[in-house]
């Protein structure tokens, strides 16, 4: 069992009011970090335009199956696409449906998830210090802050992972079956958003079911059936779409091919490479902009201490040490290189593992939680500054203002150019054409050049 770690408020002193207002503070802080400057520095690249175009379509045109993946085939459900459609209708009207509304919506979702996880850890471990340290360690990583202010599926999957973790931790305090059902639902939605979340979803659902079955009571089997029904209900759209379009390629061909090749040649199994990829991902997602000395050894020590702490608590293990272990085992079958964002959904589990490791010994639990929190708080300025340098396009605001000026003055134009550099796939004309309804015609009289300030220079176009 987890040993309670005294924090700012413990035991009977921990009131619902204190937890609620502290969680509200976490939400506000995280939303501020994520959404600040988003209207000026939003990343508008190929994926963002693709997903926002889908979100702009009416409900009847939204896909009911999975979305496209870089591994081939589709995801296992439409959770990410539908989430973006909902964000477009809730947040979009406040921004004139400009694409950064999608980033604001994901930032809101992630910040809500952070607040829920903070509250759940505080109540479960009875330590506000530990709760704050774990949430900030995971949520304020430079990559996390930047990606959660963009339109991309990994941060949405991460948000559902955090919500699932919060429900699992809550189920250890309250015996209501609804916590297990909600934890299962959120875990499945995370998997639908990004296939790499399988390394979280499988241990969590498996642990919840095992925990219920091991009790040997009829109520336990009823809960297992309810969780199974939840999985079936959430996967129904994907299955229906597959039945309607049997020729549709839904299989992740790259993954299937790599796994098949490894199983055919067991000697090609790559556990060392998978562990190395995991460590590098932790450095990129949690350590940036600084290097963490002996990170591989540190992670191993924290995992060992955490396993001792959770040895009699399978639910806590399922949201801390088990998902990273499952990921390393699963990626051992992968024969290519590793991308750090594949592990993004596991960083909340890594952060919780670190927190459990730091508080594993009861006499020094409070000190361990305090040390971890102090280190994370000291890293806040550097992490935030680093987040502004990655996955951002500082010229986005100028493109928006320039596009609005062009559209205000004319409904059709020959061409739009810029006098500053942006990443090659940035949608320079996307705002004018797709959002504002402007058109490009070969016989239009004028061309426009957007300056870095957002002002526009118009020139007479040469004769066609």
Buried (B, 14 or more C-beta within 10 A) or exposed (E): EBEBBBBBBBEEEBEEEBBEEBBEEBBEBBBEBBBBEBBBBBBBBEBBBEBBEBBBEEEEEBBBBBBBBEBBBBBBBBBBBBBBBBBBEEBBEEBEBBBBBBBBBBBBBBBBBBBBBBBBBBBBBBBBBBBBBBBBBBBBBBBBBBBBBBBBBBBBBBBBBBBBBBBBBBBBEEEEBEBBBBBBBBBBBBBBBBBBBBBBBBBBBBBBBBBBEEEEEEEBBEBBEBBEEBBEEBBEBBBEBBEEEEEEEBEBEBBEBBBEEBEEEEEEBBEEBBBBBBBBBBBBBBBBEEEBEEBBEBBEEBBBBBBEBBEEBBBBBBBBBBBBBBBBBBBBBBBEEBBBBBBBBBBBBBBBBBBBBBBBBEEBBBBBBBBBBEEBEEBEEEBBEBBBEBBBBBBBBBBBBBBBBBBEEBEEBBBBEBEEEBEEEBBBBBBBBBBBEBEEEEEBEBBBBBBEEBEBEBEEBEEE
